[in-house]
Amino acid sequence: MPLTPEDRNRIFETLKAALEKHNPPMAVSQNKEGIVYELIGNKPVPYGSKKKIVPGMYFSSVVARKDMVSFYFFPIYYLKKDYQDIIPTLIKSLKGKTCFNFKKMEQLNAKELDIMLKKGVQAWKKSGYMK
């Protein structure tokens, strides 16, 4: 069954609300109502091979698409082994290295999402991406 606009909005708003709990200490870099919401660290850091200073290290975003809602979570890229056991429901929606794709509300688990985001914030603090 295709994703209805109502379900897409519910999934998007659930993920956005989970991210909003971490602002502050995180900073919002994009916020287009119902389309995209993105968080970055709150400290300028060098990035890339040229060590260009960026306003904050990318952390996570939620993007509404036509047939799904994508949730990008960068800490899982290098800490995947730390997450596999604590988010068994969410990990099933992980496509690629950092992207979770949701087509049904049942794929979301609010408790696992909160645990995952808290662990990610701790990783960002430990890595020096936050004040």
N, C-alpha and C positions, 0 to 999 in steps of 0.2 A: 504494500500500500504506500503510495507516495506521501511525502511529508506535507502536511497542510500548513498554511501560513500561521494558523493559531498555534500549532505544535512547535513550529520553528521559533515563533516569538517566545513561547514558554521556555524552551530549551535555552535560547539566547539570554533571556532575562535571568534564569536560574544561574547560568554560568557567570554572567555579568555581576550579579549580586554577590556571588562567592568571591570574585576578584575585588569588588568594591570594599569588602571587609579589610583589605590590605592596603587601602589608600586613605590616609597615610599608614605606614611609612613609605610605601611605594608612591610613584608619581604617574599620573595619567599622561600618555603621549598622544593618544587618539581616542576620540569619543564621538562617533557618529551614531546618533540615536537609532537603535534597532539594526545597525549594520556592522559596526566594529567598535570594540572597546579594548584598549591596550595599556598595559602597565610596564613601567621600566623602573630600575633602581633610582634612588634619589640622590645619587652622587655622580658628578662627572668622572668618567674613567677613560683611559686610553683603549682604543679598539682597533683591531686589524693589524696588518703587517707594518703599516706606517705609523701605528700608535696614535691615530687621530683621536682627539678628545671628543667624546660624545656626551650628551647631557645625562645619560643613564644607560646602564646595560639592560637590554631587552629581557623581560621576564616572562610575560604571558599575554595572550590576547584571545578574544573570541570574535569570530567572524560569521555572520549569517550568509549562507549561500542558498541557491535556488532549491537544492535537494537535500541539504544537510546543514548542520552548524558545526564549524570547525573550531577546535579549541587548541591553541598552540601553547605549549608549556616548556620553555627552554631548559630549566634545570634537569629535566628527565634525560636530556641528551647525554650528559656525562655522569648522571647518577642513577641510571635505569635500574641497576641491581638493588639499589636502596629502596626502590618503589614497588618492585614486582610483588612482594608479599603483602604490602599494606593497601594496595588498591586492586584487588582481584577482579572486581566488576569493571572498573574503568579501563584497566589494561587491555581488555578485550576490544575496546574501541580505538586503541592506539594504532595508527596507520603511519608507517614511516618511523622517523626517529623522535619527532616532537609533536606530531599532530594527532589529536583525537577527533574522530568524526562521529557525530551523533545524529541519528535519523529518527530515534524514538526516545520519548521521555524516560522509558524504563531502563535505558542504557546508563542513565545518570544515577549516581549514588552520592547524595549530599555529604554524608559522613566521610566517605573516602576522598571526596573533592576537598573538603576542609583540611583533612590530614595532609593531603598532597601539597596544598598551597602553603600551609604552615611550615612544612619541611622545606619547601622551596625558598620561603622567606629566610629561614635559618641559614640555608646554603648561600643565599645572596649576601647576608650579613657576614658570614664566615669568609666569603671570597673577597670582601671589601667593596662590594658594589652598592652598599648602603651605609649611611651615616649611623 
